Amino acid sequence: MYKQLSLADAANLVEDGMTIALGGMTVYRRPVAFVRALLQRNPRPRDLTLLCFTAGYESDLLVGAGCVSAVRSCYFGLESFGFAPMFTEAAQKATIKIIEETEASLALGIRAGIAGVGFMPSHAWVGTDLPSLRPDVKTIVDPYTDEELIAFPALHCDIAVIHGLEGDQYGNVRINNNVGVDMELVYLADKVVFTVEQLVTQSERSLDSLLIPAPGADYIAHAPRGAWPTSCYPDYPVAGGEIIRYVDACNAGQFNAYLEKFLTNF
């Protein structure tokens, strides 16, 4: 049975050193309101590992605020708006650890974690230099074909945070059809928090788009416009002007000033 929480209480579930997965894809349906609540905490969480299939605006805020010690993602950027400025700066200064990942390694590591096994084998990365960057990724021999395969280790996630359109009284959550790996994160994470645009009854819930059924959500928090300035189709589009203002502020060395307004004026 899920529990309804305030955003502040949901953010308090995150502890120092946790691996946190943020749902959505690039600049679409990201849990921005949750990140704001996380950054409003005093003290803020530290030493987080970000696990994102793609990391974007919300993840860049966490990096800039000094909450992140490691990143595992196959993409970290702002799509058509360019590089993620605070991640790029941290990567260039080597102030965060970047765990080399590809779409294949993330997908296989998530599958292994969901399956409850130590690794998932694949031909991916065979014949490349990628294993030299990941000493934890081993090679194995297929016992049936004698082929050399890569054994991608299982991924672990302490808490996943996903933004959706609607949540009902039973814990069912509706998200749009740009799902990314949100369904997989529901099965992978020890705890799953959904922020939702609307709280509805089951009879009021729209039948359009994907439904993540109960008991997928452990916690649901009401967060109208909770993905803004990323999009939450069909409720609102990407706020490109705001993302450009963010990039301009970071490039001018004014991240802290932007963050202060982000935390107080939204």
N, C-alpha and C positions, 0 to 999 in steps of 0.2 A: 504493500500500500504506500503510495507516494505521500509526501508531506508538503503543504504549501508554506512557503517562506517569503519574507521580504527580501529584497535584493541585498540589503546589508547583512542579513543573517545567512543568506546563501554564500556571500563572499567570505564570511567567517569560517566556512567549511574548508577553505584552502589554508594549508599549513606550510611553514617553511620546508623547503627541500622536496616538495611534492612534484610529481609529473602531472601536468595539467594539459588536457587536450581542448582545443577551441574549435568548435564546429563551423559550418559554412564553407564557402569556397571563395578565394581571392578577395574581392570586395563585395561579396554577396552574402547576406544573412549571417553576419558575424556577431558574436555576443558582446557588443560594445558597452551596453549598459552594465553588464556584469563586470567588465574590466574597469569601468568607472567606479563601481562600488568597491572593487578590490583595491584600487588606488586611493580611495578615500579613507581606507583603514589607517589607523595609527597604533602601532607601526605597520607599514606595508609588508606583505610577504616577501621573503628573500630566497635566493638560491633555488628558484623554480626551474624545472626543465619543461620547455614548451614542446609539445608533441602536436604538430599540425600537418595535415597533408599539404595544405598551403597556408602560409602565415601572411597576415596583412596588417591593416591599419591598427587594429586592436592589439596585435602582438607587438608591433613597433612601439606602441605606448608603454607596454610593460618592459621592453628592453630599455627604452630611454629613461624610465623611472628607476632602473637599477634592480628590478625584481627577478631578472632572468640570469641564470648562470650557464645554461646550455640550451641549444636549439636542435631539434631533429625534425626536418621538413625537407621536401623536395623543391620547395619554392618559397621565397620570402620577398614579397614586393607588393606594389600597389597597382598592378596590372597596367592599364594604359596611362596611369599617372606616374609611372617610373619606379625608381628604386624606393625601398623602405629606408628612409634616411638614417634613423637611429640604429637600425640593425647594420646597415652598411658601415657606419662609423665604428660601431662596436667590433664588427668583423675585421675591419682594417687595423684597429688598435689591439686586436686579440684580447679584448676584455670579456668575451664570452666564448664558450666552447661550442664549436659547430660540429655536430655529429653527421658525417656525410651520409646522405640518404638519397635514394631515387624512388620513383613511383613504385617500382617493383619491390625494393627492400622494405618500404613501408607497408605495402599491401601484404607481403608475405609475413612480415613480423606481426602485423595485426591478426592475420589468419592464425598464426601459431598461438598467439595469446588467447584468442577466442577458443581455439581447440584445446587449450590446456596442455600443449606439448612444448618442448624446449626449442624447437626450430621448425622451419618449413623449407624443404629442398626446392631448388630451381636451377634452370640453366642461366638465369640472369646473372650478370657480372662475370661469367666464365670468359676468359680471354681478355679481360680488361685489367686496368691498374687499380680499380676501385678497392679490391680486397686489401691492398697495401695501405690504404687509408683507414681501414677498419680491422684492426687485429682481432677484434672479437668475432668477426665473421669467418667461419671455418669452411674448409672444403671437406666433402665426404665422397665416398664411392657408393653408387647405387648398387645394392646387393643383387639386383635382378639383371642389370645391363652392364655393370662394371664401368659405367660412365662416371666421370668426375662432375660433381654438382656442388653448388654453393648452399650451405646451410645457414639460412638467415635466422638469427635468434629471435625468440618471442619478445614482443614488446609488452610493457606493463604500463598501465595508466591509473593513477590514483583517482582522478576526477575529470570528467568530461563536461563541458559546458556548451550547450547548443541552443540557438535561438529559433523559435517557432512562431507560427501564426496564431494558433489557438491551443489552449489546454482545457480539458473538461474535468468534471468532478471526480472522475474515475482514474485520472492520470493519463488518459490518451492525449497525444500531442499531434497536431497537424503541422507539417512543414511543407514548403513549396517543392517543386520537382527538381530544383538544382541542389541535389542532396549531398554531393561530395561523398565523404565516407561517414556521414553522420550515423547511419544505421549500424555500421561496424563499431563505431565508438561506443554506442549504447551497450553493445555486448562485451566490449573490451574493458571499460572502465569499472573500477570498484564502486564509484558513486557517479550518478548522472544527474546533472542539474539542467533543467530547461527553463529558459526565460521565454515568455510568450507575449505577443501583442495583446491578446485578449484572453480572459477567463470566461468560458462559456459552459452551458449545460450540454449534456450529450445530445439532446434534441435540437439545440441551437447550432451545433457544430456543422460546418460546411463539409460536404462530401467530396469536394474538389481537392486534388493533389494528395500527396502521400501522408498516411497516418502511421505514426509510431505508437503501437498499442501499449497499454499498461500490461506488464509492470516495467516498461522501459525506463520511465522517469522515477528516480528516487525523490527528487524535489522539483517543484515548479514555483517560479517567481514571476509575478506580473510585471512586465516591462514594456509599456507602450513606446513605440518608436525605439525599441531596444537595440536595433541594429544600426541606426543612423549614426554616421553619414554613409555607411554601406547600405546596400539596398535590402528591401524585404518585399519582394514581388508577391502579390500585386498591390501591396499597401503603399509603397513609396519606392522611388528609384534611388540610384546612387546620387549622393550630393557631391558632385564633382568639385564645386566651388570650395566646399569645406575641406576636401582632401587636398586641393591645391594650396589652400591657406596653411594647412598643416605642413606640407612639404616646404613651402616658402619660409615658414617660421623656423623649421629645423635647419634649413640651409643658411639662414641668417644667424644661427646660434641662439635662437630664442625658444628652444624646446620647453624650458621650464616655465616661461611666460605663457606659452600655449597650453601647457598642462594645467596650470593654475586656472585658466579660463574654462578649460574642458571639465574640470572638477567642480566648478562653482556656477557656471553660467548656462549650462545646457538644460 
